[in-house]
Amino acid sequence: MKIAQICPRYDPDIGGVETHVKEISERLVQKGHAVDVITTDPTGKLPEEEIINGVKVIRFRSFAPGNAYFLAPQIYSYLKKQKYDVVHAHSYHAFPAFFAALARPGNKFVFTPHYHRSGHTFFRNLLHKPYRLLGKIIFSRADTIICVSEFEKGLVTEDFNVSGKIEKIPNGINLAEFENLKSQRDERGGKTLLYVGRLEEYKGVQYIIQALPELPEFRIRIVGKGPYEEELHKLADQIGVSDRIEWLKGISREELLQCYASADVFLMLSKHEAYGITVAEALASGTPCIVARGSALDEFVDGVTCIGIEGSDIADKLVESICVLKNNKFEILENQDELMNWEVVTYKIITLYEK
């Protein structure tokens, strides 16, 4: 099959959607399919076209105020001239999927919305109401909608009345990568908290920093980059914990795996998640997690290997939860049995394409 994957950003950018598209695209190529990833580059610094691990990546310059929206109408013009067996668009929360839905140059149009209903900021949340009209067009034109969690499936069903077209296929992880890490878990030393992801206000990294004065034996390792990074640095300076924070970006996959393995607790306090790949990877590495309640992250919470916190005073509740976890001994993380390998995810998606 000739397949187009449409997404706001792609490798070397990082994030949940970026990881999802990269993992399935490269496996589709390995299985003999031709894959074009059609995406955007707000900076204009990345190659307009290149091959990454067999995947043809085509980038269009986009307008992305606040690192959002990724408005690139050139995607529509390009797709109108192409012909694909399947067009698979990703992310309700940016414009590339809308342009793909309008152009629809494939026999079949698949949509993975990674939907969490609200915007990441007050302003973006306001824009979501008029944008809902455009969103309905994407959902109405999709032959099949793939949701990555029961939480997302419930939101999509409630907001767009498309339950008959929904298939649930969760995000995956590379389970083989974590086999050796699990055996090393008991050998970790020190007290390290870990966050991996984009640095956006809604991700809640500020609460982790605010909790550090009450956790004198802990350091935090923050892996990622994003528009909220400067504010986080200022906060760390103001409360005097900068010397206990390690900021990492652009690290290799092997280095990231070691970060998971060496952490005592993984933290993800995001308010808006359709799945939570980094939480799944932390659990697979044998590291207990603390997450914010109220999104798809709820599905990882079991009260033992993954604790959920909610409401106000997040920093205080975080301190309490960390104290609980550091006194527990884990022989096995039961959630691992529920994690799906990317190979299985790709097989399910190919089956869907062929249907």
C-alpha positions as a Markdown table, in Angstrom:
| # | Residue | x | y | z |
|---|---|---|---|---|
| 1 | Met | 0.0 | 0.0 | 0.0 |
| 2 | Lys | 1.0 | 3.6 | -0.5 |
| 3 | Ile | 0.2 | 5.4 | 2.8 |
| 4 | Ala | 0.3 | 9.0 | 3.9 |
| 5 | Gln | 0.7 | 9.9 | 7.5 |
| 6 | Ile | -0.3 | 13.5 | 8.3 |
| 7 | Cys | 0.8 | 15.1 | 11.5 |
| 8 | Pro | 1.7 | 18.5 | 12.9 |
| 9 | Arg | 5.3 | 17.6 | 13.8 |
| 10 | Tyr | 7.7 | 14.7 | 13.2 |
| 11 | Asp | 11.2 | 13.5 | 14.1 |
| 12 | Pro | 13.5 | 15.2 | 15.3 |
| 13 | Asp | 10.6 | 16.9 | 17.2 |
| 14 | Ile | 9.5 | 14.9 | 20.2 |
| 15 | Gly | 6.1 | 14.3 | 21.8 |
| 16 | Gly | 3.4 | 11.6 | 22.1 |
| 17 | Val | 2.0 | 12.1 | 18.6 |
| 18 | Glu | 5.5 | 12.4 | 17.1 |
| 19 | Thr | 6.5 | 9.1 | 18.7 |
| 20 | His | 3.2 | 7.4 | 17.6 |
| 21 | Val | 3.6 | 8.3 | 14.0 |
| 22 | Lys | 7.3 | 7.5 | 13.8 |
| 23 | Glu | 6.9 | 4.1 | 15.4 |
| 24 | Ile | 4.1 | 2.9 | 13.1 |
| 25 | Ser | 5.5 | 4.6 | 10.0 |
| 26 | Glu | 8.9 | 2.9 | 10.2 |
| 27 | Arg | 7.3 | -0.5 | 10.9 |
| 28 | Leu | 5.0 | -0.1 | 7.9 |
| 29 | Val | 8.0 | 0.5 | 5.7 |
| 30 | Gln | 9.7 | -2.6 | 7.2 |
| 31 | Lys | 6.6 | -4.6 | 6.2 |
| 32 | Gly | 6.9 | -3.5 | 2.6 |
| 33 | His | 4.6 | -0.5 | 2.4 |
| 34 | Ala | 5.5 | 2.9 | 1.0 |
| 35 | Val | 5.0 | 5.7 | 3.6 |
| 36 | Asp | 5.0 | 9.4 | 3.2 |
| 37 | Val | 4.9 | 11.5 | 6.4 |
| 38 | Ile | 3.5 | 14.9 | 5.6 |
| 39 | Thr | 4.1 | 17.4 | 8.4 |
| 40 | Thr | 5.1 | 20.9 | 9.2 |
| 41 | Asp | 8.2 | 22.9 | 10.3 |
| 42 | Pro | 7.4 | 26.3 | 11.9 |
| 43 | Thr | 11.2 | 27.1 | 12.1 |
| 44 | Gly | 12.0 | 26.6 | 8.4 |
| 45 | Lys | 15.3 | 25.0 | 9.6 |
| 46 | Leu | 14.6 | 21.4 | 8.8 |
| 47 | Pro | 15.0 | 19.8 | 5.4 |
| 48 | Glu | 11.9 | 20.2 | 3.2 |
| 49 | Glu | 12.2 | 16.6 | 2.2 |
| 50 | Glu | 14.3 | 13.7 | 3.5 |
| 51 | Ile | 14.3 | 10.0 | 4.1 |
| 52 | Ile | 14.4 | 8.9 | 7.7 |
| 53 | Asn | 14.7 | 5.1 | 8.3 |
| 54 | Gly | 13.0 | 4.4 | 5.0 |
| 55 | Val | 10.2 | 6.9 | 5.6 |
| 56 | Lys | 9.8 | 9.8 | 3.2 |
| 57 | Val | 9.3 | 13.0 | 5.2 |
| 58 | Ile | 7.8 | 16.0 | 3.5 |
| 59 | Arg | 7.7 | 19.3 | 5.6 |
| 60 | Phe | 5.8 | 22.5 | 4.9 |
| 61 | Arg | 6.5 | 25.8 | 6.6 |
| 62 | Ser | 3.7 | 26.5 | 9.1 |
| 63 | Phe | 2.4 | 29.3 | 11.2 |
| 64 | Ala | 2.5 | 28.1 | 14.8 |
| 65 | Pro | 1.9 | 30.8 | 17.4 |
| 66 | Gly | 2.7 | 29.6 | 20.8 |
| 67 | Asn | 3.9 | 26.4 | 19.2 |
| 68 | Ala | 0.4 | 25.4 | 18.4 |
| 69 | Tyr | -2.1 | 25.1 | 15.5 |
| 70 | Phe | 0.6 | 24.5 | 12.8 |
| 71 | Leu | -1.4 | 26.2 | 10.1 |
| 72 | Ala | -0.1 | 25.0 | 6.7 |
| 73 | Pro | -2.7 | 25.2 | 3.9 |
| 74 | Gln | 0.1 | 24.0 | 1.5 |
| 75 | Ile | -0.7 | 20.5 | 2.8 |
| 76 | Tyr | -4.2 | 20.7 | 1.2 |
| 77 | Ser | -2.7 | 21.9 | -2.1 |
| 78 | Tyr | -0.1 | 19.1 | -2.0 |
| 79 | Leu | -2.5 | 16.3 | -1.2 |
| 80 | Lys | -5.0 | 17.3 | -3.9 |
| 81 | Lys | -2.3 | 16.4 | -6.4 |
| 82 | Gln | -1.5 | 13.0 | -4.8 |
| 83 | Lys | -3.1 | 9.6 | -4.7 |
| 84 | Tyr | -2.7 | 7.2 | -1.8 |
| 85 | Asp | -4.4 | 4.0 | -0.8 |
| 86 | Val | -4.8 | 5.2 | 2.8 |
| 87 | Val | -4.5 | 8.7 | 4.3 |
| 88 | His | -4.0 | 8.5 | 8.0 |
| 89 | Ala | -4.3 | 11.9 | 9.8 |
| 90 | His | -3.2 | 12.5 | 13.4 |
| 91 | Ser | -4.1 | 15.1 | 16.1 |
| 92 | Tyr | -7.4 | 16.9 | 16.3 |
| 93 | His | -5.7 | 19.8 | 18.0 |
| 94 | Ala | -3.9 | 21.1 | 15.0 |
| 95 | Phe | -4.8 | 22.1 | 11.4 |
| 96 | Pro | -2.9 | 19.4 | 9.3 |
| 97 | Ala | -5.6 | 16.8 | 9.9 |
| 98 | Phe | -8.3 | 19.3 | 8.8 |
| 99 | Phe | -6.5 | 20.0 | 5.5 |
| 100 | Ala | -6.0 | 16.3 | 4.9 |
| 101 | Ala | -9.8 | 15.7 | 5.5 |
| 102 | Leu | -10.6 | 18.4 | 3.0 |
| 103 | Ala | -8.2 | 17.1 | 0.3 |
| 104 | Arg | -8.8 | 13.4 | 1.0 |
| 105 | Pro | -6.6 | 12.0 | -1.8 |
| 106 | Gly | -6.9 | 8.4 | -0.6 |
| 107 | Asn | -9.4 | 5.6 | -1.1 |
| 108 | Lys | -9.7 | 5.5 | 2.7 |
| 109 | Phe | -9.3 | 8.2 | 5.3 |
| 110 | Val | -8.3 | 7.2 | 8.8 |
| 111 | Phe | -8.2 | 9.6 | 11.7 |
| 112 | Thr | -6.3 | 9.2 | 15.1 |
| 113 | Pro | -7.4 | 12.3 | 17.0 |
| 114 | His | -5.3 | 12.0 | 20.2 |
| 115 | Tyr | -8.2 | 14.0 | 21.5 |
| 116 | His | -8.5 | 15.5 | 25.0 |
| 117 | Arg | -11.3 | 17.9 | 24.4 |
| 118 | Ser | -9.9 | 21.2 | 25.9 |
| 119 | Gly | -7.0 | 23.4 | 24.9 |
| 120 | His | -3.7 | 23.6 | 26.8 |
| 121 | Thr | -4.1 | 27.3 | 27.7 |
| 122 | Phe | -7.1 | 29.6 | 28.5 |
| 123 | Phe | -6.8 | 31.2 | 25.0 |
| 124 | Arg | -6.5 | 27.9 | 23.2 |
| 125 | Asn | -9.5 | 26.7 | 25.2 |
| 126 | Leu | -11.6 | 29.6 | 23.9 |
| 127 | Leu | -10.6 | 28.8 | 20.4 |
| 128 | His | -11.7 | 25.2 | 20.8 |
| 129 | Lys | -15.4 | 26.2 | 20.6 |
| 130 | Pro | -15.3 | 27.7 | 17.1 |
| 131 | Tyr | -12.7 | 25.1 | 16.1 |
| 132 | Arg | -15.2 | 22.3 | 17.0 |
| 133 | Leu | -17.1 | 23.1 | 13.7 |
| 134 | Leu | -13.9 | 22.3 | 11.7 |
| 135 | Gly | -13.3 | 19.3 | 13.9 |
| 136 | Lys | -16.7 | 17.9 | 13.0 |
| 137 | Ile | -15.7 | 17.9 | 9.4 |
| 138 | Ile | -12.6 | 15.8 | 10.1 |
| 139 | Phe | -14.7 | 13.2 | 12.1 |
| 140 | Ser | -17.5 | 13.1 | 9.5 |
| 141 | Arg | -15.1 | 12.5 | 6.6 |
| 142 | Ala | -13.2 | 9.7 | 8.4 |
| 143 | Asp | -14.0 | 6.2 | 7.4 |
| 144 | Thr | -12.5 | 4.9 | 10.7 |
| 145 | Ile | -11.4 | 6.7 | 13.9 |
| 146 | Ile | -8.7 | 5.2 | 16.0 |
| 147 | Cys | -8.7 | 6.1 | 19.7 |
| 148 | Val | -5.7 | 5.2 | 21.9 |
| 149 | Ser | -7.6 | 4.8 | 25.2 |
| 150 | Glu | -11.0 | 4.2 | 26.7 |
| 151 | Phe | -10.9 | 7.8 | 28.1 |
| 152 | Glu | -10.4 | 9.3 | 24.6 |
| 153 | Lys | -13.0 | 7.0 | 23.1 |
| 154 | Gly | -15.5 | 8.2 | 25.6 |
| 155 | Leu | -14.8 | 11.9 | 24.9 |
| 156 | Val | -15.0 | 11.4 | 21.1 |
| 157 | Thr | -18.2 | 9.5 | 21.3 |
| 158 | Glu | -19.8 | 12.1 | 23.6 |
| 159 | Asp | -18.6 | 15.2 | 21.6 |
| 160 | Phe | -19.0 | 13.9 | 18.0 |
| 161 | Asn | -21.5 | 11.1 | 18.0 |
| 162 | Val | -19.3 | 8.7 | 15.9 |
| 163 | Ser | -19.3 | 5.6 | 18.0 |
| 164 | Gly | -20.0 | 3.4 | 15.0 |
| 165 | Lys | -16.7 | 4.3 | 13.4 |
| 166 | Ile | -14.4 | 4.0 | 16.4 |
| 167 | Glu | -11.7 | 1.4 | 16.9 |
| 168 | Lys | -9.5 | 1.3 | 20.0 |
| 169 | Ile | -5.8 | 0.7 | 19.4 |
| 170 | Pro | -3.6 | 1.9 | 22.2 |
| 171 | Asn | -0.2 | 3.4 | 21.8 |
| 172 | Gly | 2.7 | 0.9 | 22.1 |
| 173 | Ile | 6.1 | 0.7 | 23.6 |
| 174 | Asn | 9.2 | -1.3 | 22.5 |
| 175 | Leu | 9.0 | -4.0 | 25.3 |
| 176 | Ala | 12.3 | -5.6 | 24.3 |
| 177 | Glu | 14.1 | -2.4 | 25.2 |
| 178 | Phe | 13.1 | -2.7 | 28.8 |
| 179 | Glu | 14.0 | -6.4 | 29.6 |
| 180 | Asn | 17.5 | -5.6 | 30.9 |
| 181 | Leu | 16.3 | -2.5 | 32.6 |
| 182 | Lys | 13.9 | -4.4 | 34.8 |
| 183 | Ser | 16.7 | -6.6 | 36.1 |
| 184 | Gln | 18.7 | -3.5 | 37.0 |
| 185 | Arg | 16.0 | -1.8 | 38.9 |
| 186 | Asp | 17.1 | -2.9 | 42.4 |
| 187 | Glu | 20.6 | -1.7 | 41.7 |
| 188 | Arg | 19.7 | 2.0 | 41.3 |
| 189 | Gly | 21.2 | 4.4 | 43.8 |
| 190 | Gly | 20.3 | 7.9 | 45.0 |
| 191 | Lys | 16.9 | 9.5 | 45.1 |
| 192 | Thr | 15.9 | 10.8 | 41.6 |
| 193 | Leu | 12.6 | 12.0 | 40.3 |
| 194 | Leu | 12.1 | 12.0 | 36.6 |
| 195 | Tyr | 9.9 | 13.9 | 34.1 |
| 196 | Val | 10.0 | 13.2 | 30.3 |
| 197 | Gly | 8.0 | 15.2 | 27.9 |
| 198 | Arg | 7.4 | 18.6 | 26.4 |
| 199 | Leu | 7.8 | 21.6 | 28.7 |
| 200 | Glu | 4.4 | 23.2 | 28.5 |
| 201 | Glu | 2.5 | 24.7 | 31.4 |
| 202 | Tyr | -0.3 | 22.1 | 31.3 |
| 203 | Lys | 2.2 | 19.3 | 31.8 |
| 204 | Gly | 2.5 | 20.3 | 35.5 |
| 205 | Val | 6.3 | 20.3 | 35.8 |
| 206 | Gln | 6.1 | 23.5 | 37.9 |
| 207 | Tyr | 4.4 | 21.4 | 40.7 |
| 208 | Ile | 7.3 | 19.1 | 40.8 |
| 209 | Ile | 9.7 | 22.0 | 41.2 |
| 210 | Gln | 7.5 | 23.5 | 43.9 |
| 211 | Ala | 7.6 | 20.2 | 45.8 |
| 212 | Leu | 11.4 | 20.0 | 45.9 |
| 213 | Pro | 11.9 | 22.1 | 49.1 |
| 214 | Glu | 9.9 | 19.5 | 51.0 |
| 215 | Leu | 11.9 | 16.6 | 49.5 |
| 216 | Pro | 15.5 | 17.5 | 50.5 |
| 217 | Glu | 16.8 | 14.0 | 49.7 |
| 218 | Phe | 15.6 | 14.1 | 46.1 |
| 219 | Arg | 16.9 | 15.6 | 42.9 |
| 220 | Ile | 14.8 | 15.9 | 39.7 |
| 221 | Arg | 15.9 | 15.1 | 36.1 |
| 222 | Ile | 13.8 | 16.9 | 33.5 |
| 223 | Val | 14.1 | 15.5 | 29.9 |
| 224 | Gly | 12.5 | 17.6 | 27.2 |
| 225 | Lys | 12.1 | 21.1 | 25.7 |
| 226 | Gly | 9.3 | 23.5 | 25.0 |
| 227 | Pro | 8.0 | 27.0 | 25.4 |
| 228 | Tyr | 7.5 | 26.9 | 29.2 |
| 229 | Glu | 11.2 | 26.1 | 29.9 |
| 230 | Glu | 12.3 | 29.7 | 30.7 |
| 231 | Glu | 9.5 | 30.0 | 33.3 |
| 232 | Leu | 10.5 | 26.7 | 34.9 |
| 233 | His | 14.1 | 27.9 | 35.2 |
| 234 | Lys | 12.9 | 31.2 | 36.8 |
| 235 | Leu | 10.7 | 29.3 | 39.3 |
| 236 | Ala | 13.6 | 27.0 | 40.3 |
| 237 | Asp | 15.9 | 30.0 | 40.9 |
| 238 | Gln | 13.2 | 31.8 | 42.9 |
| 239 | Ile | 12.7 | 28.9 | 45.4 |
| 240 | Gly | 16.4 | 28.0 | 45.5 |
| 241 | Val | 16.4 | 24.5 | 44.0 |
| 242 | Ser | 18.2 | 25.0 | 40.7 |
| 243 | Asp | 21.2 | 23.1 | 41.9 |
| 244 | Arg | 19.0 | 20.0 | 42.4 |
| 245 | Ile | 17.6 | 20.0 | 38.9 |
| 246 | Glu | 19.3 | 18.4 | 35.8 |
| 247 | Trp | 17.9 | 19.6 | 32.5 |
| 248 | Leu | 18.4 | 17.3 | 29.5 |
| 249 | Lys | 17.4 | 17.6 | 25.9 |
| 250 | Gly | 18.5 | 16.0 | 22.6 |
| 251 | Ile | 19.6 | 12.8 | 24.4 |
| 252 | Ser | 19.9 | 9.4 | 22.7 |
| 253 | Arg | 17.3 | 6.7 | 23.1 |
| 254 | Glu | 19.8 | 4.7 | 25.1 |
| 255 | Glu | 20.4 | 7.6 | 27.4 |
| 256 | Leu | 16.6 | 8.0 | 27.9 |
| 257 | Leu | 16.3 | 4.4 | 28.8 |
| 258 | Gln | 18.9 | 4.8 | 31.4 |
| 259 | Cys | 17.0 | 7.8 | 32.8 |
| 260 | Tyr | 14.0 | 5.6 | 33.2 |
| 261 | Ala | 16.0 | 2.8 | 34.9 |
| 262 | Ser | 17.8 | 5.1 | 37.3 |
| 263 | Ala | 14.7 | 7.0 | 38.5 |
| 264 | Asp | 13.1 | 6.2 | 41.8 |
| 265 | Val | 9.8 | 7.8 | 40.8 |
| 266 | Phe | 8.4 | 9.0 | 37.4 |
| 267 | Leu | 6.1 | 12.0 | 37.4 |
| 268 | Met | 3.5 | 13.1 | 34.9 |
| 269 | Leu | 1.1 | 15.8 | 36.2 |
| 270 | Ser | -0.4 | 16.7 | 32.9 |
| 271 | Lys | -4.1 | 17.8 | 32.7 |
| 272 | His | -4.6 | 16.7 | 29.1 |
| 273 | Glu | -3.5 | 13.3 | 27.9 |
| 274 | Ala | -5.2 | 10.9 | 25.4 |
| 275 | Tyr | -2.8 | 8.2 | 26.4 |
| 276 | Gly | 0.7 | 8.7 | 28.1 |
| 277 | Ile | 3.5 | 6.9 | 26.4 |
| 278 | Thr | 6.2 | 8.1 | 28.8 |
| 279 | Val | 4.2 | 6.7 | 31.8 |
| 280 | Ala | 3.9 | 3.3 | 30.0 |
| 281 | Glu | 7.7 | 3.3 | 29.3 |
| 282 | Ala | 8.4 | 4.2 | 33.0 |
| 283 | Leu | 6.2 | 1.3 | 34.2 |
| 284 | Ala | 7.9 | -1.0 | 31.7 |
| 285 | Ser | 11.3 | -0.1 | 33.1 |
| 286 | Gly | 10.1 | -1.0 | 36.6 |
| 287 | Thr | 9.8 | 2.6 | 37.9 |
| 288 | Pro | 6.7 | 3.5 | 39.9 |
| 289 | Cys | 4.7 | 6.5 | 38.7 |
| 290 | Ile | 2.6 | 9.4 | 40.0 |
| 291 | Val | 0.2 | 11.0 | 37.6 |
| 292 | Ala | -2.5 | 13.7 | 37.7 |
| 293 | Arg | -6.1 | 12.3 | 37.6 |
| 294 | Gly | -8.7 | 13.5 | 35.1 |
| 295 | Ser | -7.4 | 12.3 | 31.7 |
| 296 | Ala | -6.4 | 9.0 | 30.1 |
| 297 | Leu | -3.6 | 8.7 | 32.7 |
| 298 | Asp | -6.3 | 7.4 | 35.0 |
| 299 | Glu | -6.1 | 4.1 | 33.2 |
| 300 | Phe | -2.5 | 3.5 | 34.5 |
| 301 | Val | -3.5 | 4.2 | 38.1 |
| 302 | Asp | -3.7 | 1.0 | 40.3 |
| 303 | Gly | -2.8 | 2.6 | 43.7 |
| 304 | Val | 0.3 | 0.5 | 44.0 |
| 305 | Thr | 2.7 | 0.9 | 41.0 |
| 306 | Cys | 1.0 | 4.1 | 39.8 |
| 307 | Ile | -0.7 | 6.6 | 42.1 |
| 308 | Gly | -3.1 | 9.3 | 41.0 |
| 309 | Ile | -3.5 | 12.7 | 42.5 |
| 310 | Glu | -6.1 | 15.4 | 41.9 |
| 311 | Gly | -7.6 | 18.6 | 43.0 |
| 312 | Ser | -5.8 | 21.7 | 44.4 |
| 313 | Asp | -2.5 | 21.7 | 46.3 |
| 314 | Ile | -0.9 | 19.4 | 43.8 |
| 315 | Ala | 2.6 | 20.0 | 45.1 |
| 316 | Asp | 1.6 | 19.0 | 48.6 |
| 317 | Lys | -0.2 | 15.9 | 47.4 |
| 318 | Leu | 2.8 | 15.1 | 45.3 |
| 319 | Val | 5.1 | 15.1 | 48.4 |
| 320 | Glu | 2.7 | 12.8 | 50.2 |
| 321 | Ser | 2.5 | 10.4 | 47.3 |
| 322 | Ile | 6.3 | 10.3 | 46.9 |
| 323 | Cys | 6.7 | 9.5 | 50.6 |
| 324 | Val | 4.3 | 6.6 | 50.1 |
| 325 | Leu | 6.1 | 5.2 | 47.1 |
| 326 | Lys | 9.6 | 5.5 | 48.5 |
| 327 | Asn | 8.6 | 3.3 | 51.4 |
| 328 | Asn | 7.2 | 0.6 | 49.2 |
| 329 | Lys | 9.0 | -2.4 | 47.7 |
| 330 | Phe | 8.0 | -3.6 | 44.3 |
| 331 | Glu | 8.7 | -7.1 | 43.1 |
| 332 | Ile | 6.8 | -6.6 | 39.9 |
| 333 | Leu | 4.8 | -3.9 | 38.2 |
| 334 | Glu | 1.5 | -5.5 | 37.3 |
| 335 | Asn | 0.7 | -2.8 | 34.7 |
| 336 | Gln | 3.4 | -4.2 | 32.5 |
| 337 | Asp | 1.2 | -7.1 | 31.4 |
| 338 | Glu | -1.3 | -4.6 | 29.9 |
| 339 | Leu | 1.3 | -2.7 | 27.8 |
| 340 | Met | 1.2 | -3.3 | 24.1 |
| 341 | Asn | 4.3 | -3.7 | 21.8 |
| 342 | Trp | 4.5 | -1.4 | 18.8 |
| 343 | Glu | 4.7 | -4.4 | 16.6 |
| 344 | Val | 1.3 | -5.5 | 17.8 |
| 345 | Val | -0.1 | -1.9 | 17.4 |
| 346 | Thr | 1.2 | -1.8 | 13.8 |
| 347 | Tyr | -0.3 | -5.2 | 13.0 |
| 348 | Lys | -3.7 | -4.0 | 14.2 |
| 349 | Ile | -3.4 | -0.8 | 12.2 |
| 350 | Ile | -2.4 | -2.7 | 9.0 |
| 351 | Thr | -5.4 | -5.0 | 9.5 |
| 352 | Leu | -7.6 | -1.9 | 9.8 |
| 353 | Tyr | -6.2 | -0.4 | 6.6 |
| 354 | Glu | -6.8 | -3.7 | 4.7 |
| 355 | Lys | -10.4 | -3.9 | 5.9 |
